[in-house]
Amino acid sequence: MDKNLQDKVKDDEKLIEREFDALINDYLRSNHRRKVELITKAFHIAREAHKGARRRSGEPYIMHPIAVARIVCSEIGLGSTSICAALLHDVVEDTEYTVEDIKVLFGDKIAEIVDGLTKISSGMFGENVSSQAENFRKLLLTMADDIRVILVKIADRLHNMRTLGSMAPAKRLKIAGETMYIYAPLAHRLGLFAIKTELEELSFMYENPEEYEEISQKLRQSKKRRTQIFNHFAVPVIDRLDQMGFQYEMIARDKSVYSVWNKMRSKGVPFEEVYDIFAVRIVFENEPGVDEKKRCWDIYSAITDIYRLRPDRIRDWVSRPKSNGYQALHLTVMGPDGEWIEIQIRSRRMDDIAEKGFAAHWRYKEGKIEEDTELDKWLKTIKEILENPTPNAIDFLDTIKLNLFSQEIFVFTPKGDLKTMAQGATALDFAYELHSNIGDHCIGAKVNHKLVPLSYKLNSGDQVEILTSKSQTPQPEWLGFITTAKARTKLEAALKKQKRKIAKEGKLILENLFGVEEIATSTIDKLLDYYKIARREDLFYAVGNKSIVLPDKPDKLLDTKDKDSANGFMTYVKKAFRVGKKGNSKSEVAVQNLEEIDTKKTYILQEDSFQKNFRIASCCNPIPGDKVFGFIAENNEVQVHSVNCPVGLKLKASYGDKILNLEWGDYRQYSFLSTIIIRGIDRIGMLNEITKVITTDAVNIKSLSIESNDGIFEGKANLYVHNVADVQKLCSQILKIDGVQSVNRVG
C-alpha cells in the first residue's frame, strides 16, 4: 500500500476512535443506565458495514452515524436504545444488513427504530407520488409507536445541515427547503428549541447567503448598544434578587438571524426598526420543597416593582404548559433606556425542557419514559391523519404541518372541561375535536351563550356549545372554515364518502339512461369530452348531484352531427389515436423539442429563456437579482420561484429530485412585474409627486392606487422593471418625498 494512503488510513482510524470515545464520554456524563457494551457493539457493526465508504466531504462515512449519535445523546438527552439506532440508522439502507439482522443482534425495539429511519426506495410509488412525502409518512407511522424515531431523524437532519456545504447547489436547496418546511416545525413541536433554531438558521444561511451575512454583520455592529441596554436594566434587578437570596443566572439572548429577517419581512420594517432583538432570561435554581410556580411569580413581582409592566404581553406558561412541554413566565417591561424588554423566567428544570424538549421531560420523570398527556394527544392526532392519507404529497405535508407550528388557546365545553386548540381554530374545528359525528352534523355553535357561525374564530377562555342537526351533512365549503389538521382529515374523509355515494347514484342514472348494466369505456370517453370533464368519477358525481343536465334520450349525447358533440367526439378520436401511437403525446414532443434538463447543472436564465420552457412563477414573481431556483413541472416546463416563496418551499419539501439550481443572466430588454407598497402621512399632491418620481425613473407603471384614512395613506404600485437594482433605486427615490414613511417591495 502507498505510504501516503497508509498514513491517510491511520489518520482516519485515529479520528474515528477519537469521535467514538467522545460519544462514550457524552453517554457516561448522562444519567442513563450504563450500557456501554451495547453501544460499542453497534459502533463496531456500523463501522464494518460502512468500511471504505466516504461522505461527499471526503471524511469516512462512519463519522456521520457517530455525529448523529452524539447529537442524540448530548443535545437531545436520549439513552442507549436511541444511540444504537443512530449508529445503525444507515446500515440497512446502504449495506447488506437487513432489519431482521438488526433484530437478531439488538432486539425488536432498536430494529423498529432503524426500520422507521430507513428511507423507502424511490420508484415504488409510481411517477406522481412524492418519495419524500412517502418517506415522511413511514417515519410518522413508526413515530406513532415510538417517538424516538423522529428524535433520531431530527438529529440525522441536523448533522446533514451542519455539513450541507459539500453538497451540489440544487441538492442544498432541496434539503434546506425540506428542513424549513418539515423538520424545523417538528423540532419546535417536540420542544427541541435549540435544534429548531439551528435548523432554521442553517436553512436560511444556505438559501439566502447575502441576507444572512448582512443581518449577521448588523447584529455584530449593534451588539455593544444591546449590551449597554441589558446592563442598565440588569443592575437594579440583580440587587433585588440577591437581597431575596435567590440562586439564579441572568443572561441576554439575541434573536437568531432567521428570526430577525422573518420579523423584518412580516412587519415590512428595516433592521433598525426591529426592537425586540434580544430577550432577558432568568433561570433560577429551585430549592427542594419550594413551589416553582411561586418562585416564578416572586421574581415577576420583584421586576415589576422596579419597571413598568406592559400588561398585554404577559404569557403564563407556568400554570398551563404548552403542549410541547414548554414552561416559563414571560413579561415585557419598559427598561431605563426607554425600550421594551422581554423577560423569560424559568427554573433550571424548565430551562432544560425548553432546550431539549420531551427527552428532558422524561428524564425528570425519574428516567422512565412514560406517556405524556399532551404528547399522547398529538400522536393520536397524527395516527388519525395517517388513517385517511391524502394521495397528493403536498396536501399531505400541508395537513401534517397544520399541527406543527400553531400556538395554542384553551377553550371550555358547556360542562367546564378544558380543551387545547390551535390558535385560529374555529367553531367547526372544535366540533370535529369533540367527535366526527358532531362535526359532520354541526349547524352552528354558541360561544359564551351567543349564537355564532361555523367559521367563528375561537379565543382563549371561550365556552363553546356545538349545535347539531340529524339532517345536516358535511359541505365542501366547510374546507374554508377549518384550520386544524384533525378537522381537515375528518371532513375530507366524510366528503370522499359522500362523493362516492353520489357518484354511485350518478353511475346508476347513466346506466338506466343507456339501458345497460355496465357503460362501455368508449361511451364514457365520449361523455367526458362532451361535458369537458377529466375523470369518470367526476362525471358520475356531476350526474349524481344534478350539476349537469342529461337529455331524455341518449342519442342526443352521441349524435356527432351536433357541432359541440362532433368536436367532443373528434377530441375523443384524437385522444385514442395519441394514446395508441407511441411517441406522439404532447409531453414527448415537448421533450424532443426542448433541451433535456439535468438537475446537476446550474442553468443561467438568459433573455430568451422565457420564450422557451422557463416560466416565472405567479405565486412569487421573482425578478433578476432575487435568489431563485427552478422546479421541473409537466412537459419539461421549468417554474422559476424565489427561494423564499411559500409555494416553492412546499415543492422543495415534496419533489426534491425536480429542483434545479438557477442563476440570472444579464437583463436589459426583458421587463418583469413587481409590486411596491408605499405608506406615509397624506397631504395634497402626494399621488402626483409619487407618480412623477416613478415616471422620471424610467419605470413603466402598470397600475397605481392610493387609499387615505385619517391622514395616513397606503399606496400600491405595480411596475415593470428590469431587476432588483431598479426597484431599490426607485424605493430610495420615493423615500425622499416629504411624508413618505416606508416603501417595501412585496412581489
C-alpha positions in Angstrom: 0.0 0.0 0.0 1.2 3.5 -0.9 2.7 5.3 2.2 0.5 8.4 1.8 -2.5 6.1 1.7 -1.3 4.2 4.8 -0.9 7.5 6.6 -4.4 8.6 5.5 -5.9 5.3 6.8 -4.1 5.7 10.1 -5.3 9.3 10.5 -8.9 8.2 9.7 -8.7 5.4 12.3 -7.5 7.8 14.9 -10.2 10.3 14.0 -12.9 7.6 14.2 -11.6 6.3 17.6 -11.4 9.9 19.0 -15.0 10.7 18.0 -16.3 7.4 19.4 -14.5 8.0 22.7 -16.2 11.4 22.8 -19.6 9.7 22.3 -18.9 7.3 25.2 -17.8 10.2 27.4 -21.1 12.1 26.5 -23.0 9.0 27.4 -21.2 8.4 30.7 -21.9 12.0 31.7 -25.6 11.5 31.3 -27.9 9.9 33.9 -28.8 6.9 31.8 -28.1 3.3 32.6 -24.6 2.2 31.7 -24.9 0.1 28.5 -21.5 0.9 27.0 -21.1 -2.7 25.7 -24.3 -2.5 23.6 -23.3 0.9 22.1 -19.8 -0.4 21.4 -21.3 -3.4 19.6 -23.5 -1.2 17.4 -20.4 1.0 16.6 -18.3 -1.9 15.5 -21.1 -3.3 13.3 -21.7 0.1 11.7 -18.0 0.7 11.3 -17.5 -2.6 9.5 -20.7 -2.2 7.4 -19.6 1.3 6.1 -15.9 0.4 5.7 -14.4 2.1 2.7 -17.4 4.4 2.2 -16.9 8.2 2.3 -19.1 11.2 2.5 -19.1 13.9 -0.1 -17.0 16.0 2.2 -14.3 13.3 2.0 -14.4 12.0 5.6 -15.1 8.3 6.4 -18.8 7.6 6.3 -18.9 6.2 9.9 -18.2 9.8 11.1 -21.8 10.7 10.2 -23.6 8.0 12.4 -21.2 8.8 15.3 -22.1 12.5 15.0 -25.8 11.7 14.9 -25.4 9.5 18.0 -23.6 12.4 19.8 -26.5 14.8 19.0 -29.0 12.2 20.2 -27.0 11.7 23.4 -25.8 15.2 24.4 -28.1 17.6 22.6 -31.4 15.7 22.9 -30.5 13.6 26.0 -31.7 10.1 24.9 -30.2 6.8 26.1 -28.6 3.6 24.7 -31.5 2.4 22.5 -31.6 5.7 20.6 -27.8 5.9 20.5 -27.5 2.4 19.0 -30.3 3.2 16.4 -28.4 6.4 15.5 -25.2 4.5 14.9 -27.0 1.9 12.8 -29.5 4.2 11.0 -28.0 4.0 7.5 -26.8 0.3 7.8 -30.0 -1.2 6.4 -30.3 1.3 3.6 -26.7 1.4 2.4 -25.3 -2.0 3.2 -26.1 -5.7 3.0 -27.7 -5.8 6.5 -31.4 -6.2 6.8 -33.9 -5.2 9.5 -34.1 -8.9 10.5 -30.3 -8.9 11.1 -30.6 -5.9 13.4 -33.5 -7.6 15.2 -31.4 -10.7 15.9 -28.4 -8.7 17.0 -30.1 -5.9 19.0 -33.7 -6.9 19.7 -37.1 -5.6 18.4 -37.0 -2.0 19.7 -33.7 -0.9 18.1 -34.7 -2.8 14.9 -38.1 -1.0 14.8 -36.5 2.4 15.1 -33.9 1.6 12.4 -36.7 0.4 10.1 -38.6 3.7 10.7 -35.4 5.6 9.8 -34.7 3.6 6.6 -35.8 5.5 3.5 -38.3 4.0 1.2 -36.6 3.2 -2.1 -37.6 5.6 -4.8 -39.8 4.4 -7.7 -42.0 2.1 -5.6 -44.9 4.5 -5.7 -45.2 5.5 -9.3 -44.4 8.7 -11.1 -46.9 11.1 -9.5 -46.2 10.2 -5.8 -43.5 12.1 -3.9 -41.0 9.7 -2.4 -40.1 12.5 0.1 -43.7 12.6 1.3 -43.9 8.7 1.4 -40.7 8.6 3.5 -42.1 11.1 5.9 -45.4 9.2 6.1 -43.5 6.0 7.0 -41.5 7.9 9.6 -44.6 9.2 11.2 -46.2 5.8 11.3 -43.3 4.4 13.2 -43.1 7.6 15.3 -46.7 7.0 16.4 -45.5 3.8 18.2 -42.1 5.2 19.4 -41.4 9.0 19.4 -37.6 8.2 19.5 -37.8 7.5 15.7 -38.5 11.2 14.9 -36.0 12.4 17.5 -33.1 10.4 15.9 -34.3 11.5 12.5 -34.1 15.2 13.6 -30.6 14.5 14.9 -29.7 13.0 11.5 -31.1 16.0 9.7 -29.2 18.4 12.0 -25.9 16.8 11.2 -26.7 16.8 7.5 -27.5 20.5 7.7 -24.2 21.2 9.5 -22.3 19.6 6.7 -24.5 20.8 3.8 -21.8 22.9 2.2 -20.3 19.9 0.5 -23.5 19.2 -1.5 -24.4 20.3 -5.0 -26.4 23.6 -5.2 -29.7 22.0 -6.3 -29.4 19.4 -3.5 -28.7 22.1 -1.0 -31.9 23.9 -2.0 -33.9 20.7 -1.7 -32.5 19.7 1.7 -32.7 23.3 3.1 -36.3 23.7 1.9 -37.4 20.3 3.3 -35.7 21.2 6.6 -37.5 24.6 6.9 -40.9 23.1 5.8 -40.9 19.9 7.9 -38.0 19.3 10.3 -37.8 22.7 12.0 -41.6 22.7 12.8 -41.2 19.1 14.0 -38.4 20.1 16.3 -40.5 23.0 17.6 -43.5 20.8 18.2 -41.3 18.3 20.2 -39.9 21.1 22.3 -36.3 21.0 20.8 -36.0 24.8 20.8 -32.2 24.9 20.4 -32.2 22.4 17.5 -35.3 24.1 15.9 -33.4 27.4 15.9 -30.2 25.9 14.4 -32.2 24.1 11.7 -33.9 27.4 10.7 -30.7 29.3 10.9 -28.7 26.9 8.7 -31.6 26.6 6.1 -31.8 30.4 5.9 -28.0 30.7 5.6 -27.8 28.3 2.6 -30.9 29.7 0.8 -30.2 33.4 1.5 -26.4 33.8 2.0 -26.3 37.5 1.2 -29.2 38.4 3.6 -27.7 36.1 6.3 -24.3 37.8 6.1 -25.9 41.3 6.0 -28.1 40.8 9.1 -25.2 38.9 10.9 -23.0 41.9 10.4 -25.7 44.4 11.6 -26.2 42.2 14.7 -22.4 42.3 15.4 -22.3 46.1 14.9 -25.2 46.7 17.3 -24.1 44.3 19.9 -22.4 47.0 22.0 -25.6 49.0 22.2 -27.7 45.9 23.2 -25.1 45.1 25.9 -25.5 48.6 27.3 -29.3 48.4 27.4 -29.1 45.0 29.2 -26.5 46.2 31.8 -28.6 49.3 32.6 -31.7 47.0 33.0 -29.9 44.3 35.0 -28.1 46.3 37.8 -31.2 47.1 39.9 -32.8 43.6 39.2 -29.6 41.8 40.3 -29.6 43.9 43.6 -33.2 43.0 44.3 -32.9 39.2 43.6 -29.6 39.0 45.6 -31.4 40.6 48.6 -34.1 38.0 48.3 -31.4 35.3 48.5 -32.2 33.6 45.1 -29.7 31.4 43.2 -30.1 32.3 39.6 -28.5 33.1 36.2 -29.5 36.1 34.1 -28.4 36.3 30.5 -29.5 38.3 27.4 -30.2 36.0 24.4 -30.2 37.5 20.9 -32.8 36.5 18.3 -31.4 34.3 15.6 -30.6 35.8 12.2 -33.6 34.0 10.7 -36.0 35.3 13.4 -34.8 38.9 12.8 -35.2 38.5 9.0 -38.6 37.0 9.5 -39.7 39.9 11.7 -38.3 42.4 9.1 -40.3 40.7 6.3 -43.6 40.1 8.2 -43.7 43.7 9.6 -42.2 45.3 6.5 -39.6 47.2 8.5 -35.8 47.6 8.2 -33.3 46.0 10.7 -33.1 49.3 12.7 -36.9 49.1 13.5 -36.8 45.6 14.9 -36.9 46.5 18.6 -37.1 43.1 20.3 -33.8 41.7 19.0 -32.9 40.3 22.4 -34.7 38.8 25.5 -33.5 38.6 29.1 -33.7 35.0 30.5 -33.7 34.4 34.3 -33.0 30.8 35.2 -33.3 30.0 38.9 -32.1 27.0 40.9 -35.1 25.8 42.8 -34.6 24.6 46.4 -36.3 21.3 47.5 -39.7 22.0 49.0 -40.2 25.4 47.2 -43.0 25.7 44.7 -41.5 26.5 41.3 -44.6 28.4 40.2 -44.5 30.6 43.4 -40.8 31.3 42.8 -41.5 32.5 39.2 -44.2 34.9 40.4 -41.8 36.1 43.2 -39.2 37.1 40.6 -42.0 38.7 38.4 -43.1 40.7 41.4 -39.5 41.9 42.1 -39.1 43.1 38.5 -42.5 44.8 38.2 -41.7 46.7 41.5 -38.7 48.3 39.6 -40.0 48.6 36.0 -43.4 49.4 34.4 -45.2 46.4 33.0 -46.8 46.1 29.6 -50.0 44.2 30.6 -50.9 42.8 27.2 -47.6 40.9 26.9 -47.8 38.6 30.0 -47.6 34.9 29.0 -48.2 32.4 31.8 -46.8 29.1 30.5 -46.1 28.0 34.1 -49.7 27.4 35.2 -50.6 25.8 31.9 -47.5 24.5 30.0 -47.5 24.4 26.2 -48.3 21.0 24.6 -44.6 20.5 23.8 -43.8 20.7 27.5 -42.5 24.3 27.5 -42.9 26.1 30.8 -41.9 29.7 31.6 -43.4 33.0 32.7 -43.0 35.8 30.1 -43.4 39.5 30.7 -42.4 42.7 28.9 -41.3 45.9 30.8 -40.2 49.4 29.9 -36.4 49.5 30.5 -34.4 52.5 31.8 -33.3 53.4 28.2 -37.0 53.8 27.0 -37.0 50.4 25.2 -39.4 47.4 25.8 -37.5 44.4 27.2 -38.9 40.9 27.1 -38.1 38.7 30.2 -38.4 34.9 30.4 -38.5 33.5 34.0 -38.0 29.7 34.5 -36.4 27.1 36.7 -33.4 25.1 35.7 -35.8 22.1 35.1 -38.0 24.3 32.9 -34.9 25.6 31.0 -33.7 22.1 30.3 -37.1 21.0 29.0 -37.2 24.2 26.9 -33.9 23.4 25.2 -34.1 19.6 25.0 -37.9 19.0 24.8 -39.7 15.8 25.7 -36.4 13.8 26.2 -35.6 16.1 29.1 -39.2 15.9 30.3 -38.9 12.1 30.5 -35.6 12.4 32.4 -37.3 14.5 35.1 -39.8 11.6 35.5 -37.0 9.6 37.2 -35.6 8.5 33.9 -38.7 6.5 32.9 -40.3 7.1 29.5 -44.0 7.4 30.4 -46.9 8.6 28.3 -47.2 12.3 28.4 -50.8 13.5 28.1 -50.2 16.3 25.5 -47.7 14.3 23.5 -50.0 11.3 23.6 -52.9 13.5 22.2 -50.6 14.8 19.5 -49.5 11.3 18.4 -53.2 10.2 18.4 -54.0 13.1 16.0 -51.1 12.1 13.8 -52.4 8.5 13.7 -55.9 9.8 12.7 -54.3 11.8 9.8 -52.4 8.7 8.7 -55.5 6.6 8.7 -57.0 8.8 5.9 -53.9 9.8 3.9 -54.5 12.2 1.0 -52.9 10.9 -2.2 -51.4 14.3 -3.0 -47.9 14.7 -1.5 -48.1 18.4 -0.9 -51.6 18.3 0.6 -50.4 15.5 2.9 -47.4 17.5 4.1 -49.6 20.6 4.5 -52.1 18.6 6.6 -49.3 17.4 8.9 -47.8 20.9 9.1 -51.1 22.4 10.3 -50.5 20.6 13.5 -46.9 21.7 14.0 -46.3 25.4 14.2 -49.5 26.5 15.8 -49.7 28.5 19.0 -52.4 27.3 21.5 -55.6 28.6 23.0 -57.7 27.0 25.8 -61.5 26.7 25.5 -64.2 25.1 27.6 -67.1 22.7 26.9 -70.5 23.6 28.4 -69.6 21.2 31.4 -66.4 23.1 32.0 -63.9 20.5 30.5 -60.8 22.2 29.2 -59.7 21.6 25.6 -56.4 22.7 24.0 -56.9 24.0 20.4 -54.5 25.6 17.9 -54.7 29.4 17.7 -57.1 30.4 14.9 -59.3 27.4 15.5 -62.9 27.8 14.5 -66.2 26.5 16.0 -66.2 23.8 13.3 -62.6 22.7 14.3 -63.9 22.4 17.9 -66.9 20.3 16.7 -64.5 17.8 15.0 -62.2 17.9 18.0 -65.1 16.5 20.1 -66.2 13.8 17.6 -66.5 13.1 13.9 -70.3 12.8 14.1 -70.6 16.1 15.9 -68.5 17.7 13.2 -70.4 16.1 10.3 -73.9 17.2 11.7 -72.8 20.6 13.0 -75.1 23.6 12.1 -73.6 26.3 14.3 -72.3 27.0 17.8 -72.9 29.1 20.9 -69.8 30.8 22.2 -70.3 32.3 25.7 -74.0 31.7 25.2 -74.2 33.7 21.9 -75.0 32.1 18.6 -72.1 32.2 16.1 -71.5 30.6 12.6 -69.3 27.6 12.0 -66.5 29.9 10.7 -66.3 31.8 14.0 -62.6 32.0 15.3 -62.3 31.0 19.0 -60.4 32.8 21.7 -58.7 31.5 24.9 -61.3 31.2 27.7 -64.3 30.8 25.4 -67.0 28.4 26.5 -68.3 26.6 23.4 -71.5 24.6 22.8 -71.9 22.9 19.4 -75.4 22.8 17.8 -76.2 19.8 15.6 -79.0 18.5 13.3 -79.5 15.0 12.0 -80.4 16.4 8.6 -77.1 18.2 8.3 -74.3 16.7 6.1 -70.7 17.9 5.5 -70.4 20.6 2.9 -67.3 21.2 0.6 -67.3 24.9 1.5 -66.5 23.9 5.1 -63.0 23.3 4.0 -62.6 27.1 4.1 -63.8 27.2 7.7 -61.3 24.8 9.3 -57.7 25.3 10.4 -56.6 22.2 12.3 -55.2 19.0 10.7 -57.6 16.8 12.7 -60.7 18.6 11.5 -59.5 18.7 7.9 -58.7 15.0 7.8 -62.1 14.1 9.2 -64.0 16.4 6.9 -62.1 15.2 3.8 -62.9 11.6 4.7 -66.6 12.4 5.2 -66.7 14.4 1.9 -65.0 11.5 0.0 -67.5 9.0 1.4 -70.4 11.3 0.4 -68.9 11.8 -3.1 -68.5 8.1 -3.6 -72.2 7.6 -2.7 -73.4 10.3 -5.0 -71.1 9.1 -7.8 -72.6 5.6 -7.4 -76.1 7.1 -7.8 -74.9 9.0 -10.9 -73.5 5.8 -12.5 -76.9 4.1 -12.0 -78.7 7.1 -13.6 -76.4 6.8 -16.7 -76.8 3.0 -16.9 -80.6 3.5 -16.8 -80.4 6.2 -19.4 -78.4 4.0 -21.8 -80.4 0.8 -20.8 -77.2 -1.2 -20.0 -75.8 -2.9 -16.9 -72.3 -1.5 -17.5 -71.5 1.5 -19.6 -68.8 0.9 -22.2 -65.5 2.7 -21.8 -65.8 4.3 -25.3 -69.2 5.8 -24.3 -67.8 7.2 -21.1 -64.9 8.8 -23.0 -67.3 10.5 -25.4 -69.3 11.8 -22.4 -66.2 13.1 -20.7 -65.3 15.0 -23.9 -68.8 16.2 -24.4 -69.1 17.7 -20.9 -65.4 18.7 -20.7 -64.8 16.6 -17.6 -61.4 15.0 -16.9 -62.2 11.9 -14.8 -65.0 9.3 -14.9 -65.6 9.6 -11.2 -66.2 13.3 -11.6 -68.6 12.6 -14.4 -70.7 10.2 -12.2 -70.6 12.7 -9.3 -71.8 15.5 -11.6 -74.7 13.4 -12.8 -75.5 12.2 -9.3 -75.7 15.7 -7.8 -77.6 17.1 -10.8 -74.9 19.7 -11.7 -75.1 18.6 -15.4 -78.5 18.1 -17.1 -78.9 14.9 -19.1 -81.2 14.8 -22.1 -84.3 12.5 -22.2 -82.7 10.3 -24.9 -79.0 9.1 -25.0 -78.9 9.6 -28.8 -78.6 13.4 -28.3 -75.4 12.9 -26.4 -73.8 10.7 -29.0 -75.1 12.5 -32.1 -71.9 13.5 -33.9 -73.9 15.7 -36.3 -74.3 18.2 -33.4 -71.4 20.7 -33.6 -70.3 20.6 -30.0 -70.8 16.8 -29.8 -68.9 16.4 -33.0 -66.0 18.4 -31.7 -66.1 16.4 -28.5 -66.2 13.1 -30.4 -63.2 14.2 -32.6 -61.3 15.1 -29.5 -62.0 11.6 -28.2 -60.8 10.1 -31.5 -57.6 12.2 -31.4 -57.0 11.2 -27.8 -57.5 7.5 -28.6 -55.1 7.9 -31.6 -52.5 9.7 -29.5 -52.5 7.0 -26.8 -52.3 4.2 -29.3 -49.4 5.6 -31.3 -46.4 5.8 -29.0 -44.2 8.9 -29.3 -46.9 11.4 -30.4 -48.0 12.6 -27.0 -47.7 16.3 -26.2 -45.2 15.7 -23.4 -42.9 13.5 -25.6 -42.9 16.1 -28.4 -42.0 18.8 -25.8 -39.1 16.8 -24.5 -37.8 16.3 -28.1 -38.1 20.0 -29.0 -36.7 21.3 -25.7 -33.3 20.7 -24.1 -33.1 17.6 -21.8 -32.8 19.0 -18.3 -30.0 17.9 -16.0 -30.7 18.6 -12.2 -26.9 18.5 -11.5 -26.3 21.6 -13.7 -26.6 25.3 -12.9 -28.8 27.0 -15.5 -28.3 30.6 -16.5 -31.6 32.5 -17.2 -30.9 34.4 -20.4 -33.3 36.9 -22.1 -34.6 34.2 -24.4 -35.2 31.6 -21.6 -38.8 32.7 -21.2 -39.6 32.2 -24.9 -38.5 28.6 -24.3 -39.5 26.3 -21.4 -38.8 28.6 -18.4 -41.8 30.4 -16.8 -41.9 33.0 -13.9 -44.0 31.6 -11.1 -47.0 33.8 -10.5 -47.0 33.0 -6.7 -43.8 35.0 -6.0 -43.0 36.8 -9.3 -39.1 36.8 -8.8 -37.1 39.3 -10.8 -33.4 39.4 -11.8 -31.4 39.9 -8.6 -33.6 37.7 -6.5 -32.2 34.4 -5.4 -34.2 31.8 -7.4 -34.5 28.0 -8.1 -36.3 26.0 -10.7 -39.0 23.3 -10.4 -39.4 20.9 -13.4 -43.1 20.7 -14.0 -45.0 18.9 -16.7 -43.7 18.9 -20.3 -40.3 19.8 -19.0 -41.5 23.4 -18.2 -39.4 25.0 -15.5 -41.1 27.2 -13.0 -38.8 29.9 -11.6 -39.5 30.5 -7.9 -37.9 32.8 -5.3 -36.0 30.7 -2.7 -38.3 32.2 0.0 -41.6 31.5 -1.9 -44.0 29.6 0.4 -45.3 27.5 -2.6 -41.6 26.9 -3.7 -40.9 25.7 -0.1 -43.6 23.0 -0.4 -42.1 21.9 -3.8 -38.6 21.6 -2.3 -40.0 19.6 0.6 -42.1 17.3 -1.7 -40.3 16.9 -5.0 -36.6 17.5 -4.3 -35.5 15.5 -7.3 -37.2 18.1 -9.6 -35.3 21.1 -8.2 -32.8 23.0 -10.4 -30.2 25.5 -9.5 -30.7 28.7 -11.4 -28.8 32.0 -11.8 -29.9 35.2 -13.6 -28.0 36.3 -16.7 -27.9 39.9 -17.8 -31.3 41.5 -18.4 -31.7 44.8 -20.4 -34.6 44.3 -22.7 -37.0 41.9 -20.8 -39.2 43.5 -18.2 -40.7 41.9 -15.0 -43.7 42.8 -13.0 -43.0 43.9 -9.4 -45.2 45.4 -6.7 -44.3 48.0 -4.1 -46.3 49.3 -1.1 -45.8 52.9 0.0 -47.0 54.2 3.4 -46.9 57.6 5.0 -48.7 60.8 6.1 -51.1 62.1 3.5 -51.2 65.6 2.1 -52.4 67.4 -1.1 -50.3 66.4 -4.1 -48.8 63.2 -2.7 -50.1 61.0 -5.5 -48.8 63.5 -8.1 -45.3 63.5 -6.5 -45.1 59.7 -6.3 -46.2 59.3 -10.0 -43.7 62.0 -11.0 -40.8 60.1 -9.3 -41.8 56.8 -10.8 -42.1 58.1 -14.4 -38.9 60.2 -14.1 -37.1 57.0 -13.1 -37.9 55.4 -16.5 -40.0 52.6 -14.9 -43.3 51.6 -16.7 -46.4 51.7 -14.4 -49.0 49.0 -14.9 -51.2 50.4 -12.1 -51.0 52.8 -9.2 -53.6 53.3 -6.4 -53.6 55.2 -3.1 -56.1 55.0 -0.2 -56.1 57.5 2.6 -57.6 57.1 6.1 -57.4 59.6 9.0 -54.4 61.4 7.4 -52.4 58.2 6.8 -52.1 56.8 3.2 -51.2 53.4 1.7 -50.3 53.2 -2.0 -49.8 50.1 -4.2 -47.8 50.3 -7.4 -47.5 47.5 -10.0 -44.4 48.3 -12.1 -42.4 46.8 -15.0 -38.7 46.7 -14.0 -35.5 45.0 -15.3 -34.1 43.8 -12.0 -33.9 44.3 -8.2 -31.5 47.2 -8.6 -34.3 49.1 -10.4 -36.7 48.5 -7.5 -34.1 49.5 -4.9 -33.2 52.7 -6.7 -36.9 53.6 -7.1 -37.7 52.9 -3.4 -34.8 55.1 -2.3 -36.1 58.0 -4.5 -39.7 57.7 -3.2 -38.5 57.6 0.4 -37.1 61.2 -0.2 -40.6 62.5 -0.8 -41.8 64.5 2.2 -44.3 62.5 4.3 -43.4 59.0 2.9 -42.5 56.7 5.9 -41.8 53.4 4.2 -41.5 51.8 0.8 -41.4 48.0 0.6 -41.4 45.5 -2.3 -44.0 42.7 -1.9 -43.7 41.0 -5.3 
